[in-house]
Amino acid sequence: MEDGFLHVLRALRPRQEYVRLFREIVLDVWKQKQDEARLACDVLQRQITDIEARRQRLLAAHVYNGTIAEDVYGTGRAERSDPLHRSSERSQAANAAAASQPRVVNS
């Protein structure tokens, strides 16, 4: 009976060419996901940079016009609901997602 079971197990063992193909497919998908995560991080980082530049220009214009105090300009931070904070959070989440993907070890 044990011999019959071992025979069934041997018959179920995947052939080497399928194992290689499966490994290549998994690596391709994994690399694609990594690239997508990197692109998302780049887009979010550009958004953060753009928003911060606009924020700085706006604050500088208000200081120049005297509608906002210099100390608010120098030390003030926008509320947590501002676009910069949201973009920063999304960037951090994208970075965490990219880092959480398992590393593939070549064997």
Legacy VTK file of the C-alpha trace (Angstrom):
# vtk DataFile Version 3.0
C-alpha trace
ASCII
DATASET POLYDATA
POINTS 107 float
0.000 0.000 0.000
2.810 2.390 0.847
4.388 1.700 -2.531
1.130 2.670 -4.228
1.014 5.915 -2.266
4.622 6.712 -3.141
3.839 5.998 -6.797
0.919 8.477 -6.676
3.165 11.099 -5.051
5.828 10.659 -7.724
3.193 10.986 -10.439
1.968 14.265 -8.884
5.433 15.786 -8.703
5.622 18.714 -11.166
8.022 18.365 -14.035
11.118 20.503 -13.881
10.225 22.594 -16.963
6.921 23.585 -15.306
8.689 24.508 -12.098
11.077 26.765 -14.060
8.198 28.350 -15.973
6.221 28.923 -12.786
9.237 30.541 -11.136
9.775 32.867 -14.116
6.115 33.901 -14.091
6.177 34.600 -10.364
9.360 36.665 -10.716
7.908 38.651 -13.640
4.743 39.469 -11.705
6.740 40.364 -8.605
9.007 42.703 -10.586
5.972 44.297 -12.233
4.393 44.947 -8.815
7.654 46.443 -7.570
7.812 48.751 -10.611
4.204 49.830 -10.097
4.888 50.604 -6.433
7.991 52.617 -7.363
6.033 54.598 -9.960
3.282 55.308 -7.432
5.896 56.520 -4.953
7.461 58.774 -7.585
4.096 60.291 -8.511
3.225 60.921 -4.886
6.641 62.416 -4.171
6.215 64.826 -7.112
2.786 65.781 -5.758
4.281 66.432 -2.342
7.016 68.590 -3.848
4.531 70.564 -5.969
2.126 71.108 -3.072
4.920 72.206 -0.765
6.228 74.673 -3.380
2.724 76.127 -3.855
2.273 76.344 -0.095
5.549 78.184 0.311
4.674 80.630 -2.490
1.250 81.259 -0.975
2.639 81.847 2.503
5.351 84.136 1.114
2.720 86.158 -0.771
0.651 86.546 2.377
3.677 87.649 4.401
4.592 90.133 1.681
1.049 91.550 1.641
0.918 91.646 5.422
-2.128 89.375 5.669
-0.252 86.780 7.681
2.235 87.308 10.490
5.896 86.435 9.979
5.868 84.007 12.919
2.979 82.079 11.366
4.933 81.895 8.124
8.080 80.660 9.849
6.595 78.131 12.221
3.013 77.501 11.095
1.994 74.166 9.732
-1.148 73.456 7.794
-3.793 71.256 9.343
-3.465 67.507 9.012
-6.201 67.456 6.394
-4.222 69.502 3.879
-3.228 67.999 0.484
0.459 67.866 1.428
-0.236 65.689 4.439
-2.568 63.397 2.491
-0.016 62.988 -0.318
2.711 62.332 2.217
0.600 59.648 3.888
-0.120 57.999 0.525
3.583 58.105 -0.318
4.458 56.458 2.979
1.783 53.808 2.413
3.106 53.103 -1.086
6.640 52.803 0.264
5.431 50.422 2.968
3.581 48.329 0.399
6.671 48.095 -1.785
8.826 47.153 1.191
6.355 44.543 2.426
6.518 42.500 -0.750
8.555 39.358 -0.122
12.073 39.173 -1.386
12.751 36.448 -3.894
15.882 34.431 -3.366
17.463 32.829 -6.390
18.088 29.164 -5.855
LINES 1 108
107 0 1 2 3 4 5 6 7 8 9 10 11 12 13 14 15 16 17 18 19 20 21 22 23 24 25 26 27 28 29 30 31 32 33 34 35 36 37 38 39 40 41 42 43 44 45 46 47 48 49 50 51 52 53 54 55 56 57 58 59 60 61 62 63 64 65 66 67 68 69 70 71 72 73 74 75 76 77 78 79 80 81 82 83 84 85 86 87 88 89 90 91 92 93 94 95 96 97 98 99 100 101 102 103 104 105 106
